[in-house]
Each structure stands twice: as C-alpha cells, then as structure tokens.
C-alpha cells in the first residue's frame, strides 16, 4: 500500500474549491506486459531463414569446391608417379608444384568452411571416451614430414606416464593439437619442438593440458594478442615467407571454446613460442535412447 498525504480541502476566500493531496492506492502487483516491437517476429523469422540458407550454401559450396580440388590432387599424384618411373624429373617437379598448390587451396577451403560452420552455430560435439596417448602419437605422425622438412627435433612427454582417458570430441581435440603442431613445425627451422601432455586439476575438476613449445621465430606480445583472429598472421613478410591461411589458430580457439576450454600463447621474438590447450577431461556423455 502506498501511503500519501491525506487530502484536505482547498479554499479561496471562504469558498471550497476541491481536495488537495493524492489518494492512497495499491501499486500493480505485476508490470504491464511488454508489447512486442513492431516487426520483431518478422525479423526473427527472417534471421532463422537466413541461417538455414547459409547452412544449405555451406553444404553445396563444400561439395563444389572440394570435388575439383581432390581431382587435381589425385591426378597430379598419379602423373607424378608416372613421371618418376620414366625418369622425367623436371616434369615431376612441376607436378609436385601443382599438387602443393592444390593442397594449400584445399586447406584454405576447409578452414573457411569450418570457421563459417562455427560462426553459424552448426558445429556439434561428438563426445566419446578415448585414450589420449594414441591420439597424440597419431597426430605427431601426421606432422612428422613437416618436422623433417625443416630439420626439427621433436620430444613428447606424458604426465602421468600411464595412459589416461578423456571424454570429449576426439576429432576436434586432434584438430586443435594438429594446428598447434603444424604451426610450430612451420615457424621453426633447425630447432626443437616439445609436446607436453598432462592431466591436471583445476577448480576441483580434471583437465587435459596440451603444451606445444618451439624454438622458432617467436613474436611480440602485441602481435601475439592478434594471433587468434581470423586470417591473422604476425605481419605480411611472415605470411609471404611461411604461407598458410591464418585461420588455424582462430579455428583452434573456437573449437576449444566449444569444448569448454581455452588456448593461450606466450612468445618471445627470436626465441620461440609456447601454446597451451586446456580442455575439460570429462565432458558429459550424450544420453542414449532407452
């Protein structure tokens, strides 16, 4: 109940004119319902339709772009083997350039499509329980040719030494680790790449930590802050020298966030960089139909 001043009569030279003061009244128990803004429902429907259109476009463009690139890669590999058998080394080198360019283009297409799916909210987690050591060893095997190309030494350490498991999206964990490893191998020559995998506790929960350190070119803290932005590289000269789409670290960050984790970096110019992926080691498993 709102208590106001009691009403009192108003007089003008002895003549009563009315009552002064407000009356006591109860406030409304609930605020009046908010009226929807004009056109809000239409805008929501249009946004949902735009999202569906974008998803259909991504599915179509994925097929249209990847199919010819895979054909170029396949035929260039086949012709390169024939050229090698016939001793035509000049032709083999040219075919390797074609294959390398097509692989780079395919990597760019895949990265752009991955980023678009993430931004559209169309990327889901496929949660399962898996051993961590085989996943790391398989990922290291994939990047080993790049390690050898730049004459880098590699060491991998696990803590604890015995195998431990994660409950997460194995494919996305592998992709994140691959992005960090390939990045370290690419920007390090005649150096060292170290991988440390550990099961740690944070706020009473188990977390998996993947650390990748290198003795490569390194970058300043100012430039490191931009590394996780799409298409970001340290500078134009670095991009021209080492290549790459500049999307790997951005995708890694988004995938880590999707899995409830994070990725961080510390770097010193001319000394190297240290990246860490830290992910919850036990995401909830999807409910099975009864």
C-alpha positions as CSV (number, residue, x, y, z in Angstrom):
1,X,0.0,0.0,0.0
2,X,1.3,3.4,-0.9
3,X,0.6,6.0,1.8
4,X,0.2,9.5,0.5
5,X,-0.6,12.8,2.2
6,X,-4.2,12.9,3.5
7,X,-6.5,15.0,1.3
8,X,-7.5,18.5,2.5
9,X,-10.0,20.9,1.2
10,X,-8.8,23.9,-0.9
11,X,-10.5,27.2,-0.1
12,X,-10.4,30.6,-1.8
13,X,-11.7,33.3,0.3
14,X,-14.0,31.0,2.2
15,X,-15.2,29.1,-0.9
16,X,-14.3,25.4,-1.0
17,X,-12.8,24.5,-4.4
18,X,-11.8,20.9,-4.1
19,X,-9.4,18.5,-2.4
20,X,-5.6,18.8,-2.4
21,X,-3.3,15.8,-2.0
22,X,-3.1,12.4,-3.5
23,X,-5.2,9.4,-2.6
24,X,-3.8,6.1,-1.2
25,X,-3.8,3.3,-3.7
26,X,-2.2,-0.1,-4.1
27,X,0.6,-0.4,-6.8
28,X,0.1,-3.1,-9.5
29,X,1.4,-6.5,-8.4
30,X,2.8,-7.2,-11.9
31,X,4.1,-4.7,-14.5
32,X,2.0,-4.5,-17.6
33,X,3.1,-6.9,-20.3
34,X,5.6,-5.6,-22.8
35,X,4.3,-5.2,-26.2
36,X,6.4,-6.9,-28.9
37,X,8.3,-4.4,-31.0
38,X,6.7,-3.9,-34.4
39,X,8.3,-6.3,-36.9
40,X,10.2,-8.3,-34.2
41,X,8.6,-11.6,-35.1
42,X,9.2,-11.0,-38.8
43,X,12.9,-10.1,-38.1
44,X,13.3,-13.3,-36.1
45,X,11.8,-15.4,-38.9
46,X,14.0,-13.8,-41.5
47,X,17.1,-14.4,-39.3
48,X,16.2,-18.1,-39.0
49,X,15.6,-18.4,-42.7
50,X,18.9,-16.7,-43.4
51,X,20.7,-19.1,-41.1
52,X,19.1,-22.1,-42.9
53,X,20.0,-20.6,-46.3
54,X,23.6,-20.2,-45.1
55,X,23.7,-23.8,-44.0
56,X,22.5,-25.0,-47.3
57,X,25.0,-22.8,-49.1
58,X,27.8,-24.2,-47.0
59,X,26.8,-27.8,-47.8
60,X,26.7,-27.0,-51.5
61,X,29.9,-25.0,-51.7
62,X,31.7,-27.6,-49.7
63,X,31.0,-30.2,-52.4
64,X,31.5,-27.8,-55.3
65,X,34.9,-26.6,-54.1
66,X,36.4,-29.8,-52.7
67,X,35.5,-32.1,-55.6
68,X,37.6,-30.5,-58.3
69,X,40.5,-29.9,-55.9
70,X,40.5,-33.5,-54.9
71,X,40.6,-34.5,-58.6
72,X,43.6,-32.1,-59.2
73,X,45.4,-33.6,-56.2
74,X,44.7,-37.2,-57.2
75,X,45.7,-36.8,-60.9
76,X,48.8,-34.8,-60.1
77,X,49.9,-37.6,-57.7
78,X,49.3,-40.2,-60.3
79,X,51.1,-38.3,-63.0
80,X,54.0,-37.5,-60.7
81,X,54.5,-41.3,-60.0
82,X,54.5,-42.0,-63.8
83,X,57.0,-39.2,-64.3
84,X,59.2,-40.6,-61.6
85,X,59.1,-44.1,-63.2
86,X,60.0,-42.6,-66.6
87,X,62.9,-40.6,-65.1
88,X,61.3,-37.2,-66.1
89,X,62.4,-35.3,-63.0
90,X,61.6,-31.8,-64.4
91,X,58.0,-32.9,-65.1
92,X,57.8,-34.5,-61.7
93,X,58.9,-31.2,-60.0
94,X,56.2,-29.3,-61.9
95,X,53.5,-31.8,-61.0
96,X,54.6,-31.5,-57.3
97,X,54.1,-27.7,-57.5
98,X,50.6,-28.3,-58.9
99,X,49.8,-30.8,-56.1
100,X,51.2,-28.5,-53.4
101,X,49.2,-25.5,-54.7
102,X,46.0,-27.7,-54.7
103,X,46.6,-29.0,-51.2
104,X,47.1,-25.4,-50.0
105,X,43.9,-24.3,-51.7
106,X,42.0,-27.3,-50.2
107,X,43.3,-26.4,-46.7
108,X,42.1,-22.9,-47.2
109,X,38.7,-24.1,-48.3
110,X,38.4,-26.5,-45.4
111,X,39.4,-23.8,-42.9
112,X,37.0,-21.2,-44.3
113,X,34.1,-23.7,-44.2
114,X,35.0,-24.8,-40.7
115,X,35.0,-21.2,-39.5
116,X,31.7,-20.5,-41.2
117,X,30.1,-23.5,-39.6
118,X,31.4,-22.4,-36.2
119,X,30.1,-18.9,-36.6
120,X,26.7,-20.2,-37.8
121,X,26.5,-22.4,-34.7
122,X,26.2,-25.5,-36.9
123,X,29.1,-27.4,-35.4
124,X,28.2,-30.0,-32.8
125,X,30.2,-32.1,-30.4
126,X,30.6,-35.8,-30.8
127,X,31.5,-36.8,-27.3
128,X,33.1,-40.1,-26.6
129,X,35.7,-41.6,-24.2
130,X,39.1,-42.2,-25.7
131,X,42.7,-42.8,-24.6
132,X,44.9,-39.7,-25.0
133,X,48.3,-41.2,-25.8
134,X,47.3,-42.8,-29.1
135,X,45.6,-39.6,-30.3
136,X,48.7,-37.6,-29.6
137,X,51.0,-40.2,-31.3
138,X,48.8,-40.3,-34.4
139,X,48.8,-36.5,-34.6
140,X,52.6,-36.4,-34.3
141,X,52.9,-39.0,-37.1
142,X,50.9,-36.8,-39.4
143,X,53.1,-33.7,-38.9
144,X,56.4,-35.7,-38.9
145,X,57.1,-34.9,-42.6
146,X,56.9,-31.2,-41.9
147,X,59.2,-31.7,-38.9
148,X,61.8,-33.5,-41.1
149,X,61.4,-30.9,-43.9
150,X,62.6,-28.1,-41.6
151,X,65.1,-30.3,-39.8
152,X,63.5,-30.1,-36.4
153,X,63.9,-32.4,-33.4
154,X,60.7,-33.5,-31.5
155,X,60.1,-34.7,-28.0
156,X,56.8,-35.8,-26.4
157,X,56.3,-36.2,-22.7
158,X,53.2,-37.5,-20.8
159,X,52.3,-36.8,-17.2
160,X,51.3,-39.1,-15.7
161,X,53.3,-41.7,-17.6
162,X,50.5,-44.2,-17.5
163,X,47.7,-43.7,-20.1
164,X,44.8,-41.6,-19.2
165,X,41.5,-41.0,-20.9
166,X,39.4,-38.1,-22.0
167,X,35.6,-37.8,-22.5
168,X,35.4,-35.2,-25.2
169,X,35.3,-34.8,-29.0
170,X,38.3,-36.8,-30.2
171,X,38.3,-35.4,-33.7
172,X,38.2,-31.8,-32.6
173,X,40.9,-32.4,-29.9
174,X,43.1,-33.9,-32.7
175,X,42.4,-31.0,-35.0
176,X,43.4,-28.4,-32.3
177,X,46.6,-30.3,-31.5
178,X,47.4,-30.7,-35.2
179,X,47.0,-26.9,-35.7
180,X,49.4,-26.1,-32.9
181,X,52.0,-28.8,-34.0
182,X,51.9,-27.8,-37.7
183,X,52.2,-24.1,-36.7
184,X,55.3,-24.9,-34.5
185,X,56.9,-27.0,-37.2
186,X,56.3,-24.4,-39.9
187,X,57.8,-21.5,-38.0
188,X,60.8,-23.4,-36.6
189,X,63.8,-24.4,-38.7
190,X,66.8,-26.4,-37.4
191,X,65.3,-26.2,-34.0
192,X,63.2,-28.1,-31.5
193,X,59.5,-28.8,-30.9
194,X,58.4,-30.1,-27.5
195,X,55.0,-31.5,-26.6
196,X,53.9,-31.9,-23.0
197,X,50.6,-33.7,-22.3
198,X,49.3,-33.7,-18.7
199,X,46.3,-34.4,-16.6
200,X,45.8,-31.5,-14.2
201,X,43.3,-30.4,-11.7
202,X,41.6,-27.0,-11.9
203,X,38.8,-25.9,-9.6
204,X,38.3,-29.5,-8.4
205,X,37.9,-30.8,-12.0
206,X,40.2,-32.9,-14.2
207,X,41.6,-31.0,-17.2
208,X,43.8,-32.2,-20.1
209,X,46.7,-29.9,-20.9
210,X,48.5,-30.0,-24.3
211,X,51.5,-27.8,-24.4
212,X,53.5,-27.2,-27.6
213,X,56.8,-25.3,-27.3
214,X,59.1,-24.4,-30.1
215,X,62.4,-22.6,-30.7
216,X,61.1,-20.8,-33.8
217,X,60.9,-17.1,-34.8
218,X,58.6,-16.0,-31.9
219,X,56.5,-12.8,-31.9
220,X,56.0,-9.8,-29.7
221,X,53.2,-9.8,-27.1
222,X,51.3,-7.1,-29.1
223,X,51.2,-9.4,-32.2
224,X,50.5,-12.5,-30.1
225,X,47.3,-10.9,-28.9
226,X,46.0,-10.9,-32.6
227,X,47.0,-14.4,-33.4
228,X,43.6,-15.9,-32.7
229,X,41.8,-13.5,-35.0
230,X,40.7,-14.9,-38.4
231,X,43.3,-14.5,-41.2
232,X,45.7,-13.0,-38.7
233,X,49.5,-13.5,-39.0
234,X,52.3,-11.6,-37.4
235,X,53.0,-9.5,-40.5
236,X,52.9,-9.5,-44.3
237,X,56.5,-10.6,-44.6
238,X,55.9,-13.6,-42.3
239,X,52.8,-14.6,-44.3
240,X,54.8,-14.4,-47.6
241,X,57.7,-16.4,-46.2
242,X,55.9,-19.2,-44.4
243,X,52.5,-19.2,-46.1
244,X,49.3,-20.5,-44.5
245,X,45.7,-19.2,-44.4
246,X,46.0,-17.6,-41.0
247,X,42.8,-19.5,-39.9
248,X,44.3,-22.4,-38.0
249,X,44.7,-20.7,-34.6
250,X,41.3,-18.9,-34.9
251,X,39.6,-22.2,-35.5
252,X,41.6,-23.8,-32.6
253,X,40.3,-21.1,-30.3
254,X,36.7,-21.5,-31.4
255,X,36.9,-25.3,-31.1
256,X,38.4,-25.0,-27.6
257,X,35.6,-22.7,-26.5
258,X,33.1,-25.1,-28.0
259,X,34.6,-27.9,-25.8
260,X,34.6,-25.7,-22.7
261,X,38.3,-25.0,-22.8
262,X,40.8,-22.4,-23.9
263,X,44.1,-21.8,-25.8
264,X,46.8,-19.4,-24.7
265,X,50.2,-18.3,-26.0
266,X,53.4,-16.9,-24.7
267,X,56.1,-15.9,-27.1
268,X,59.5,-14.1,-27.3
269,X,60.8,-12.8,-30.6
270,X,63.7,-14.9,-31.9
271,X,63.4,-17.3,-29.0
272,X,60.2,-19.2,-29.7
273,X,56.6,-19.7,-28.6
274,X,54.6,-21.8,-26.2
275,X,51.0,-22.6,-26.8
276,X,48.7,-24.4,-24.4
277,X,45.4,-26.0,-25.0
278,X,43.5,-26.8,-21.8
279,X,40.2,-28.8,-22.1
280,X,37.8,-30.4,-19.6
281,X,38.9,-34.0,-19.4
282,X,35.3,-35.3,-18.7
283,X,32.5,-33.7,-20.7
284,X,29.1,-35.3,-20.2
285,X,28.4,-38.2,-22.5
286,X,25.2,-37.9,-24.6
287,X,22.2,-39.6,-23.3
288,X,21.4,-42.8,-25.0
289,X,17.8,-43.6,-26.1
290,X,16.2,-46.1,-23.7
